[in-house]
Amino acid sequence: MKSLLLLSILAALAVAALCYESHESMESYEISPFINRRHANTFMSLQQRLRAKTQERIRERTKPAYEFSREACDDHRLCERYATIYGYNAAYNRYFRQLRGGK
């Protein structure tokens, strides 16, 4: 009987410790995760958005050749399966090099 009482007290303490909601855990309920459409673009200024678009265009132009072949292969299911076994370079050569006028 004494061990049962001790076990129930320990269980009650464990439940109280694990189920306690501190002030920090309530902070996430104060802010709604959804944003009004009108205020959705206020996170970034116009200058930051233009800079991001410019950087994206530069990255697209200076993309390496293997990235173009990987993107072409990702859109083709057979090529993607072949690439998982033999690599993207071999898969691109097998499925697309003949179409683009290569050997």
GROMACS elastic network, one bead per residue, 0.5 to 0.9 nm:
[ bonds ]
;  ai    aj funct       b0    kb
    1     4     6  0.51089   500
    1     5     6  0.63381   500
    1     6     6  0.86932   500
    2     5     6  0.52412   500
    2     6     6  0.62829   500
    2     7     6  0.86278   500
    3     7     6  0.59666   500
    3     8     6  0.85306   500
    4     7     6  0.50316   500
    4     8     6  0.61289   500
    4     9     6  0.86151   500
    5     8     6  0.51895   500
    5     9     6  0.62440   500
    5    10     6  0.86671   500
    6     9     6  0.51877   500
    6    10     6  0.62272   500
    6    11     6  0.86040   500
    7    10     6  0.51259   500
    7    11     6  0.60980   500
    7    12     6  0.86007   500
    8    12     6  0.61006   500
    8    13     6  0.85981   500
    9    12     6  0.50784   500
    9    13     6  0.62106   500
    9    14     6  0.86092   500
   10    13     6  0.50940   500
   10    14     6  0.61367   500
   10    15     6  0.86428   500
   11    14     6  0.50464   500
   11    15     6  0.61802   500
   11    16     6  0.85748   500
   12    15     6  0.51555   500
   12    16     6  0.61345   500
   12    17     6  0.85897   500
   13    16     6  0.50633   500
   13    17     6  0.60833   500
   13    18     6  0.85761   500
   14    17     6  0.51337   500
   14    18     6  0.60849   500
   14    19     6  0.84337   500
   15    18     6  0.52314   500
   15    19     6  0.58502   500
   15    20     6  0.82907   500
   16    19     6  0.53778   500
   16    20     6  0.59398   500
   17    20     6  0.56137   500
   18    21     6  0.85698   500
   21    24     6  0.80398   500
   21    25     6  0.62130   500
   21    26     6  0.74098   500
   22    25     6  0.55073   500
   22    26     6  0.69162   500
   23    26     6  0.52998   500
   23    27     6  0.67627   500
   24    27     6  0.54182   500
   24    28     6  0.78696   500
   25    28     6  0.63877   500
   25    29     6  0.80723   500
   26    29     6  0.55152   500
   26    30     6  0.71512   500
   27    30     6  0.54505   500
   27    31     6  0.75860   500
   28    31     6  0.60645   500
   28    32     6  0.82587   500
   29    32     6  0.70291   500
   29    33     6  0.89986   500
   31    34     6  0.86940   500
   32    35     6  0.74001   500
   35    38     6  0.83161   500
   35    39     6  0.66815   500
   35    40     6  0.60748   500
   36    39     6  0.53904   500
   36    40     6  0.61829   500
   37    40     6  0.51407   500
   37    41     6  0.80191   500
   38    41     6  0.72954   500
   38    42     6  0.83637   500
   39    42     6  0.54188   500
   39    43     6  0.80891   500
   40    43     6  0.69331   500
   41    44     6  0.62435   500
   41    45     6  0.78180   500
   41    46     6  0.88557   500
   42    45     6  0.65830   500
   42    46     6  0.89134   500
   44    47     6  0.80340   500
   44    48     6  0.59545   500
   44    49     6  0.63699   500
   45    48     6  0.52636   500
   45    49     6  0.63527   500
   45    50     6  0.87515   500
   46    49     6  0.51278   500
   46    50     6  0.62060   500
   46    51     6  0.86053   500
   47    50     6  0.51737   500
   47    51     6  0.61470   500
   47    52     6  0.86099   500
   48    51     6  0.50611   500
   48    52     6  0.61209   500
   48    53     6  0.86544   500
   49    52     6  0.50803   500
   49    53     6  0.62411   500
   49    54     6  0.86293   500
   50    53     6  0.51337   500
   50    54     6  0.61743   500
   50    55     6  0.86400   500
   51    54     6  0.50938   500
   51    55     6  0.61784   500
   51    56     6  0.86156   500
   52    55     6  0.51508   500
   52    56     6  0.61791   500
   52    57     6  0.87177   500
   53    56     6  0.50819   500
   53    57     6  0.62928   500
   53    58     6  0.87228   500
   54    57     6  0.51717   500
   54    58     6  0.63025   500
   54    59     6  0.87019   500
   55    58     6  0.50624   500
   55    59     6  0.61859   500
   55    60     6  0.86563   500
   56    59     6  0.50801   500
   56    60     6  0.62340   500
   56    61     6  0.87597   500
   57    60     6  0.50981   500
   57    61     6  0.63340   500
   57    62     6  0.87227   500
   58    61     6  0.52000   500
   58    62     6  0.61718   500
   58    63     6  0.84815   500
   59    62     6  0.52225   500
   59    63     6  0.58889   500
   60    63     6  0.53698   500
   61    64     6  0.88139   500
   63    66     6  0.84114   500
   63    67     6  0.65206   500
   63    68     6  0.73623   500
   64    67     6  0.54775   500
   64    68     6  0.69287   500
   65    68     6  0.52649   500
   65    69     6  0.64615   500
   65    70     6  0.86829   500
   66    69     6  0.50732   500
   66    70     6  0.60350   500
   66    71     6  0.86084   500
   66    88     6  0.81808   500
   66    89     6  0.74040   500
   67    71     6  0.61550   500
   67    72     6  0.85950   500
   68    71     6  0.51934   500
   68    72     6  0.62381   500
   68    73     6  0.85911   500
   69    72     6  0.51172   500
   69    73     6  0.60955   500
   69    74     6  0.85702   500
   69    88     6  0.74091   500
   69    89     6  0.73964   500
   69    92     6  0.60896   500
   69    93     6  0.89287   500
   69    96     6  0.85674   500
   70    73     6  0.50405   500
   70    74     6  0.60386   500
   70    75     6  0.88517   500
   70    80     6  0.87761   500
   70    88     6  0.60882   500
   70    89     6  0.78887   500
   70    92     6  0.74919   500
   71    74     6  0.50727   500
   71    75     6  0.66476   500
   72    75     6  0.56272   500
   72    76     6  0.70322   500
   72    79     6  0.87981   500
   72    92     6  0.77951   500
   72    96     6  0.82818   500
   73    76     6  0.53319   500
   73    77     6  0.76974   500
   73    78     6  0.84332   500
   73    79     6  0.53623   500
   73    80     6  0.56932   500
   73    83     6  0.79361   500
   73    88     6  0.72396   500
   73    91     6  0.72807   500
   73    92     6  0.61555   500
   73    95     6  0.81847   500
   73    96     6  0.82286   500
   74    77     6  0.69580   500
   74    79     6  0.72003   500
   74    80     6  0.54969   500
   75    79     6  0.82053   500
   75    80     6  0.76853   500
   76    79     6  0.53705   500
   76    80     6  0.61652   500
   76    81     6  0.88272   500
   76    95     6  0.89796   500
   77    80     6  0.50566   500
   77    81     6  0.62964   500
   77    82     6  0.86529   500
   78    81     6  0.51700   500
   78    82     6  0.61788   500
   78    83     6  0.85152   500
   78    91     6  0.88148   500
   78    95     6  0.85319   500
   79    82     6  0.50547   500
   79    83     6  0.60239   500
   79    84     6  0.87615   500
   79    88     6  0.81293   500
   79    91     6  0.55316   500
   79    92     6  0.69609   500
   79    94     6  0.80717   500
   79    95     6  0.64468   500
   79    96     6  0.88920   500
   80    84     6  0.64235   500
   80    87     6  0.89622   500
   80    88     6  0.77221   500
   80    91     6  0.74262   500
   81    84     6  0.53137   500
   81    85     6  0.69288   500
   81    86     6  0.89323   500
   81    91     6  0.85382   500
   82    85     6  0.54269   500
   82    86     6  0.60429   500
   82    87     6  0.72204   500
   82    88     6  0.78762   500
   82    90     6  0.81394   500
   82    91     6  0.56334   500
   82    94     6  0.89784   500
   83    86     6  0.51657   500
   83    89     6  0.76338   500
   83    90     6  0.70330   500
   83    91     6  0.51000   500
   83    92     6  0.79849   500
   84    87     6  0.58410   500
   84    88     6  0.75353   500
   84    91     6  0.88119   500
   85    88     6  0.89137   500
   85    91     6  0.89667   500
   86    89     6  0.81055   500
   86    90     6  0.61501   500
   86    91     6  0.68601   500
   87    90     6  0.56534   500
   87    91     6  0.62667   500
   87    92     6  0.86680   500
   88    92     6  0.58878   500
   88    93     6  0.84165   500
   89    92     6  0.52226   500
   89    93     6  0.61934   500
   89    94     6  0.86342   500
   90    93     6  0.51008   500
   90    94     6  0.61372   500
   90    95     6  0.87403   500
   91    94     6  0.50704   500
   91    95     6  0.61771   500
   91    96     6  0.81070   500
   92    95     6  0.53977   500
   92    96     6  0.53616   500
   92    97     6  0.64474   500
   93    96     6  0.57554   500
   93    98     6  0.74004   500
   93   102     6  0.85640   500
   93   103     6  0.88100   500
   94    97     6  0.64386   500
   94    98     6  0.74206   500
   95    98     6  0.69845   500
   95    99     6  0.76920   500
   96    99     6  0.51843   500
   96   100     6  0.63849   500
   96   101     6  0.89793   500
   96   102     6  0.86889   500
   97   100     6  0.52681   500
   97   101     6  0.65447   500
   97   102     6  0.51265   500
   97   103     6  0.69421   500
   98   101     6  0.54856   500
   98   102     6  0.52938   500
   98   103     6  0.62433   500
   99   102     6  0.73695   500
